[in-house]
Amino acid sequence: MTLPMFAKPKPKPAQLPKLAPWKVLVVDDEPDVHQLTHMVLRNFRFLGRGLELISAHSAEEARNLLQQHDDLALILLDVVMETDHAGLQLVHHIRRELKNRQVRLVLRTGQAGVAPERQVIVEYDINDYKEKTELTAQKLFTTVVASLRSYKENTDRLFAERALREQENRLRRHNRVIMDLTKRKILALDDLPATIREVNEAAARTLEVRYVSTWFYDAKKRRFDCANFYDHKIKVHSTELYWQPDRFSEYLRNLEETATHAISNIQESEHSVLFNQKYFTDLGTTALLEVTIRRRHKLIGVMRCEHVEKPRFWAPDEENFAVTMGDIISDAYSIVEHNTEIRERARMESELQTASAVQKALFPKSLPQIPHLQFASFFQSALETGGDWYGFLTSFERHVFILIGDATGHGTPSALLTATASATSRTLETLSQLYGDLPTPTQLLTHLNEAIYETGYPNFWMTFFVARIDLDTGLLTYSNAAHNFPILLQANGSLKSLLNSNSHLGSKPQQPFTENHLTLEVGDTLFFFTDGLLENTNLDQEMWGVGRLRRYLRKHRELPVNELIDQLIETLQTFQNGYPLDDDLTVVACRVVQPFGS
């Protein structure tokens, strides 16, 4: 299937959408009241929206109109109409029977003695009470503005709450899908077509899109070949397709710039000119979410999620989920390629190599770039797979998290624990951003403990340390789940262990965690490590130990953090004298180089 290109269409002038008017229902049995209300409010505008006045001359007529209009913003309601309490009975009908809490209700009465204001305000769910004699043109205008403002604030709040609930539900569903793929060890299948089929089906089902396809770039043919094209509606998979844009360099450049291209409306997107417009029309595609697939930072393919029927806004959590799905495909591609090399050389054990590729993909691809801090790190696995992991959370405004953990043993189960820690940390970071809440280290450990416990590996657990730095104050908040105590190398040369200890992660659910605080100063250096550093052994079976580490840090405290770690590794290698690592080795250093709050 070849997709020829169309010329770039002329851009259409931008047009602002016309806002719908506020709907206001006037309920009164006096025709003069309707006439006066229409006259006073005929040129009314608020927040760029006019008024649509709807008249009802009795409570019964109002009941019928309420069935036709469920988006009323305000009701100006007379009390005495067919009966002395017709208006109050209508209020009861709106609030109790229709359960409409959004519409603003303003009672207008010419017979205050029939419905005393104090009694009505207390007993009925209304928003305002006015006597007709006091409701001048100016006061009517003011009352309408105040009521519409209250309606908008209430509606916006309810909309935001509903949107947050929907986002939370989506995040939970996304996490369940990712955890399910992890638990079923899909990456260890060494079957790329089967992995892509499962990922495409999971993405289509979870994102509720019609088509999900995975394409790999063939550099020799300069085209993308379809590994799998999935139609969710009729449950059909296709292959042996390809597309080859004429403007290939421009398309590749667009893919290299970002991990995703999220297009809400294909017809209005300039990105769509790189594809055949007839292709989108034939498929009914209206919105596109495109995720790049990379292997060792090099573009190897793309996963495309195509929505049908009407334009669609892609939420950030949906984009993150799609990126994770693309990462799974990338890992699967890497695993298959790596296992092929292994079989060609010596048919080495596939499971260890698979887990190794997965674990390496979990580590940060680069260190955080923060003006106040400088970072350095080193990781070396004792075998093909290991249980060490570290990471950073930098998406929170004016805060940075440093995470380091060590799973028991080696092999696939340990690698899966680190994968669980990485995926859970990313999900919690996204969820906290959506709610605008800054998580505490103890909250992170609590969620990580539950996620690791639910992996179902009872004999495998993980030590973990979480540090949070406030970039405005320098306050360091930390919590420790049975991990090695990090060392604070202070600017004056003194050393301080960050003492705090709780149970390790994964042994039992609902474990409590505690945290400690201290304030960092310019020149202070935080040094994190796993037990592989202290247990490093030489040919005489002598361990490196915490004493040598503290003496090394005190002696070389003035070195830049990258040299501090580089020389440490050289010193360790000299100490080992060729003896292999017994355990994974991970060190992370963080130095304060600028005053906080600047």
KABEL-V648442 format. One record per run of one state. SS is the DSSP state (H for helix, E for strand, - for the rest). FROM is the first residue (numbers start at 1). TO is the last residue. If there is no record, write none. Layout:
ss=SS from=FROM to=TO
ss=SS from=FROM to=TO
This chain:
ss=- from=1 to=21
ss=E from=22 to=27
ss=- from=28 to=30
ss=H from=31 to=40
ss=- from=41 to=45
ss=E from=46 to=46
ss=- from=47 to=48
ss=E from=49 to=49
ss=- from=50 to=50
ss=E from=51 to=56
ss=- from=57 to=58
ss=H from=59 to=68
ss=- from=69 to=73
ss=E from=74 to=78
ss=- from=79 to=85
ss=H from=86 to=97
ss=- from=98 to=103
ss=E from=104 to=109
ss=- from=110 to=116
ss=H from=117 to=123
ss=- from=124 to=127
ss=E from=128 to=131
ss=- from=132 to=136
ss=H from=137 to=183
ss=- from=184 to=185
ss=H from=186 to=189
ss=- from=190 to=191
ss=H from=192 to=207
ss=- from=208 to=210
ss=E from=211 to=218
ss=- from=219 to=222
ss=E from=223 to=231
ss=- from=232 to=235
ss=E from=236 to=238
ss=- from=239 to=241
ss=E from=242 to=243
ss=- from=244 to=247
ss=H from=248 to=257
ss=- from=258 to=259
ss=E from=260 to=263
ss=- from=264 to=265
ss=H from=266 to=268
ss=- from=269 to=269
ss=H from=270 to=274
ss=- from=275 to=276
ss=H from=277 to=283
ss=- from=284 to=284
ss=E from=285 to=295
ss=- from=296 to=297
ss=E from=298 to=308
ss=- from=309 to=315
ss=H from=316 to=345
ss=- from=346 to=349
ss=H from=350 to=362
ss=- from=363 to=369
ss=E from=370 to=370
ss=- from=371 to=372
ss=E from=373 to=380
ss=- from=381 to=387
ss=E from=388 to=393
ss=- from=394 to=398
ss=E from=399 to=407
ss=- from=408 to=411
ss=H from=412 to=435
ss=- from=436 to=440
ss=H from=441 to=453
ss=- from=454 to=461
ss=E from=462 to=470
ss=- from=471 to=474
ss=E from=475 to=481
ss=- from=482 to=486
ss=E from=487 to=489
ss=- from=490 to=494
ss=E from=495 to=497
ss=- from=498 to=504
ss=E from=505 to=505
ss=- from=506 to=515
ss=E from=516 to=519
ss=- from=520 to=524
ss=E from=525 to=529
ss=- from=530 to=530
ss=H from=531 to=534
ss=- from=535 to=536
ss=E from=537 to=537
ss=- from=538 to=542
ss=E from=543 to=543
ss=- from=544 to=544
ss=H from=545 to=555
ss=- from=556 to=560
ss=H from=561 to=576
ss=- from=577 to=584
ss=E from=585 to=592
ss=- from=593 to=598
